[in-house]
Amino acid sequence: MKPKKIALLALFLLIYLVGIPLVLKGKPYFLGVLTTASVLSVISAGVWLIFYIGRINIGQGAFTLVGGYTSAILVSRLGCSFWTSLVGAVVVTVLLSILIGMPLLRLKGVYFSMITLSLTETARLAAQSFPSITNGAKGILNLPLPGALKIGGLTLVPDFATVDKHLAFYYLGALLLIVGFAVLYRIVNSRLGWLFRSLQQNEDLASSFGVDVPRLRVIALAICAAFAGVGGAFFVAMQQSVYPASFTVQDSTYFLLYCFLGGLGSVWGALVGTFVLFISFEMLQGLNQYQPLIYSLIMIGMMLWLPNGLLSLKLPWGRNHFVCADDSAPEEREVER
């Protein structure tokens, strides 16, 4: 990464971690909007990774819902802490993605997309169909706030009930965003990332060179599901409840749109698209019945004049092609083996 980009990233982190909390202290609504955008961008990053291997995933809402319910069940029924349930949500969503991914990822094009579209509705119906576990349509309510995270007697994270919970969730969301995109950046700029890219270019050619295509597809979907599991557990903790309709097909579509708007050609596309689209949506709340119309017109305009996303603009951190987020050429990079 060039020094100029490092400086921009450092400035962003300074504003995000220090400036915004100082300015918005005592304004829970605005903190909530930014917190939600942070975690939605992490979930959308998983969708972007599936784009990276040449597939379109419209089922991210299903994994997010499964992650949310896993966390809620572990906390409410087994008495686990939020931090334990967060790990549990990731494990369950990853295992589920592997289970359904092995047969599902054999499909290509519109067939794969349509099947993933049905996953979210399937997850919603499943949540309603097992009331003894999920409490059915009533959902799981009155979940406690995250407690303190201690390791060896050292408190790493305070009990959310003893501090400003809005600020606490903001920083937790910021941490998830930073870690999530750092992981995504590292993956894309690793040997695994180049193998993923080979699937997007030509799966048959990659297979002829000895690339284990089915295995790579499942790995990508597992990473995608892990991001969704983390996001689902976070939102359940923040809202202290979960319902079968907490994440719907509409949410899965939004995760897709966030990636399109930001730009599929950059690892940061999901981040930019989520913040711009979600915050714009919140700003239009006051327009009442005209909100969907204006929102749709904005989206159509963006797709007409910026078909490659916002990051196709000539910005210091943007690009016009499918980037791997590293400035060095492939032949100049030392690939880890």
VOGUBA-447664 format. One record per residue (C-alpha): residue in one letter; x, y, z. Coordinates in steps of 0.5 Angstrom, whole numbers, padded with zeros to 4 digits, always signed. Layout:
BEGIN
AXYZ
...
***
This chain:
BEGIN
M+0000+0000+0000
K+0003+0007-0002
P+0004+0012+0003
K-0001+0017+0001
K-0006+0011+0002
I-0003+0009+0009
A-0004+0017+0011
L-0011+0017+0008
L-0013+0011+0012
A-0010+0013+0019
L-0014+0020+0018
F-0020+0016+0017
L-0019+0012+0023
L-0017+0018+0027
I-0024+0021+0025
Y-0028+0015+0026
L-0025+0013+0033
V-0024+0020+0036
G-0027+0025+0032
I-0034+0022+0031
P-0035+0020+0038
L-0033+0027+0041
V-0038+0031+0036
L-0044+0026+0037
K-0043+0025+0045
G-0050+0025+0048
K-0053+0024+0041
P-0055+0016+0041
Y-0059+0017+0034
F-0053+0019+0030
L-0049+0014+0034
G-0054+0009+0032
V-0054+0010+0025
L-0046+0010+0024
T-0046+0004+0029
T-0051+0000+0024
A-0047+0002+0018
S-0041+0000+0021
V-0043-0007+0022
L-0048-0008+0015
S-0041-0006+0012
V-0038-0012+0015
I-0044-0017+0013
S-0044-0014+0006
A-0036-0015+0005
G-0038-0022+0005
V-0042-0021-0001
W-0037-0018-0004
L-0032-0024-0003
I-0037-0028-0007
F-0037-0023-0012
Y-0030-0024-0012
I-0030-0031-0014
G-0035-0030-0020
R-0042-0031-0016
I-0048-0027-0014
N-0050-0028-0007
I-0057-0026-0005
G-0058-0030+0001
Q-0053-0027+0006
G-0059-0025+0010
A-0060-0032+0012
F-0053-0033+0015
T-0054-0027+0019
L-0061-0029+0022
V-0058-0036+0023
G-0052-0032+0027
G-0057-0028+0031
Y-0061-0034+0033
T-0055-0038+0035
S-0053-0032+0039
A-0059-0031+0042
I-0060-0038+0044
L-0054-0039+0047
V-0055-0033+0051
S-0062-0034+0053
R-0062-0041+0054
L-0055-0044+0056
G-0053-0038+0060
C-0047-0036+0055
S-0044-0029+0055
F-0045-0025+0049
W-0037-0026+0047
T-0038-0034+0048
S-0044-0033+0043
L-0041-0029+0038
V-0036-0034+0037
G-0041-0039+0037
A-0045-0035+0032
V-0039-0036+0027
V-0038-0043+0028
V-0045-0045+0027
T-0046-0040+0021
V-0039-0043+0018
L-0041-0050+0019
L-0048-0049+0016
S-0045-0045+0010
I-0040-0051+0009
L-0046-0056+0009
I-0050-0053+0004
G-0045-0050+0000
M-0042-0056-0003
P-0048-0058-0007
L-0050-0051-0008
L-0044-0048-0011
R-0044-0053-0016
L-0049-0048-0019
K-0047-0042-0024
G-0050-0036-0026
V-0057-0034-0025
Y-0059-0041-0022
F-0054-0040-0016
S-0057-0033-0015
M-0064-0036-0015
I-0062-0041-0010
T-0059-0037-0005
L-0065-0032-0006
S-0069-0037-0003
L-0064-0039+0003
T-0067-0032+0007
E-0074-0034+0007
T-0072-0041+0008
A-0069-0039+0015
R-0074-0034+0017
L-0079-0040+0016
A-0075-0045+0020
A-0075-0040+0025
Q-0082-0040+0026
S-0083-0047+0025
F-0079-0049+0032
P-0082-0045+0037
S-0079-0050+0043
I-0072-0047+0041
T-0073-0040+0037
N-0080-0038+0041
G-0083-0038+0034
A-0086-0032+0031
K-0085-0028+0038
G-0078-0028+0038
I-0073-0028+0043
L-0074-0022+0047
N-0070-0018+0053
L-0063-0021+0052
P-0058-0018+0057
L-0053-0013+0054
P-0046-0015+0053
G-0042-0016+0060
A-0035-0015+0061
L-0030-0019+0057
K-0024-0021+0062
I-0018-0025+0060
G-0013-0027+0066
G-0017-0022+0071
L-0015-0016+0066
T-0022-0013+0064
L-0021-0012+0056
V-0028-0009+0055
P-0033-0006+0061
D-0040-0009+0062
F-0044-0005+0057
A-0049-0004+0063
T-0044+0000+0067
V-0042+0005+0061
D-0046+0009+0055
K-0049+0003+0051
H-0049+0007+0045
L-0042+0009+0045
A-0040+0002+0047
F-0044-0001+0041
Y-0041+0004+0037
Y-0034+0002+0039
L-0035-0005+0038
G-0038-0004+0031
A-0032+0000+0029
L-0027-0006+0032
L-0031-0011+0028
L-0031-0006+0022
I-0023-0005+0022
V-0022-0013+0024
G-0027-0015+0018
F-0024-0011+0013
A-0017-0012+0015
V-0018-0019+0014
L-0021-0018+0008
Y-0016-0014+0005
R-0011-0019+0008
I-0014-0025+0004
V-0015-0021-0002
N-0008-0020-0002
S-0005-0027-0001
R-0004-0033-0005
L-0011-0035-0003
G-0014-0029-0006
W-0010-0030-0012
L-0013-0037-0013
F-0020-0034-0011
R-0019-0029-0017
S-0017-0034-0022
L-0024-0037-0021
Q-0027-0030-0022
Q-0023-0030-0029
N-0024-0038-0031
E-0026-0043-0027
D-0024-0049-0032
L-0018-0046-0034
A-0016-0045-0026
S-0018-0053-0025
S-0014-0055-0031
F-0008-0052-0027
G-0009-0056-0021
V-0013-0051-0017
D-0018-0055-0013
V-0024-0051-0015
P-0030-0054-0011
R-0026-0053-0004
L-0024-0046-0006
R-0032-0044-0007
V-0033-0047+0000
I-0028-0043+0003
A-0030-0037+0000
L-0037-0038+0002
A-0035-0040+0009
I-0031-0033+0010
C-0038-0030+0007
A-0042-0033+0013
A-0037-0032+0018
F-0038-0024+0017
A-0045-0025+0017
G-0045-0029+0023
V-0041-0024+0027
G-0046-0018+0024
G-0052-0022+0026
A-0050-0023+0033
F-0048-0016+0034
F-0055-0013+0032
V-0058-0018+0037
A-0054-0016+0042
M-0055-0008+0040
Q-0063-0009+0040
Q-0063-0014+0045
S-0068-0019+0041
V-0069-0023+0035
Y-0075-0025+0031
P-0076-0029+0024
A-0077-0022+0020
S-0070-0019+0023
F-0067-0020+0017
T-0071-0021+0010
V-0070-0022+0003
Q-0070-0015+0003
D-0064-0014+0007
S-0060-0019+0003
T-0062-0015-0003
Y-0059-0009+0000
F-0053-0012+0002
L-0052-0014-0005
L-0054-0006-0007
Y-0048-0004-0002
C-0043-0008-0006
F-0046-0005-0013
L-0046+0002-0011
G-0039+0002-0008
G-0036-0002-0013
L-0034-0009-0014
G-0027-0007-0017
S-0025-0005-0010
V-0024-0009-0003
W-0027-0002+0000
G-0033-0002-0005
A-0038-0005+0001
L-0035+0000+0006
V-0036+0006+0002
G-0043+0003-0001
T-0046+0001+0005
F-0044+0008+0009
V-0047+0012+0003
L-0053+0008+0002
F-0055+0007+0009
I-0054+0014+0011
S-0058+0017+0005
F-0063+0012+0007
E-0064+0015+0014
M-0063+0022+0011
L-0069+0021+0007
Q-0074+0019+0013
G-0077+0025+0014
L-0080+0025+0007
N-0085+0020+0009
Q-0089+0017+0003
Y-0084+0020-0002
Q-0078+0017+0001
P-0078+0010-0004
L-0079+0014-0010
I-0073+0019-0009
Y-0069+0013-0006
S-0070+0009-0013
L-0069+0015-0017
I-0062+0016-0014
M-0060+0009-0014
I-0062+0009-0022
G-0058+0015-0023
M-0052+0012-0020
M-0053+0006-0024
L-0053+0010-0030
W-0048+0015-0029
L-0043+0010-0025
P-0044+0003-0027
N-0038+0001-0024
G-0039+0004-0017
L-0037+0010-0013
L-0030+0008-0013
S-0030+0008-0020
L-0029+0016-0019
K-0022+0019-0020
L-0021+0019-0012
P-0014+0018-0009
W-0016+0011-0006
G-0021+0009-0012
R-0019+0005-0018
N-0023+0003-0025
H-0021-0004-0025
F-0022-0010-0021
V-0016-0009-0016
C-0013-0013-0010
A-0012-0007-0006
D-0005-0008-0007
D-0001-0003-0011
S+0005-0008-0013
A+0004-0012-0019
P+0003-0019-0019
E+0010-0021-0021
E+0013-0016-0016
R+0010-0019-0010
E+0012-0025-0006
V+0007-0030-0005
E+0007-0034+0001
R+0006-0041+0001
***
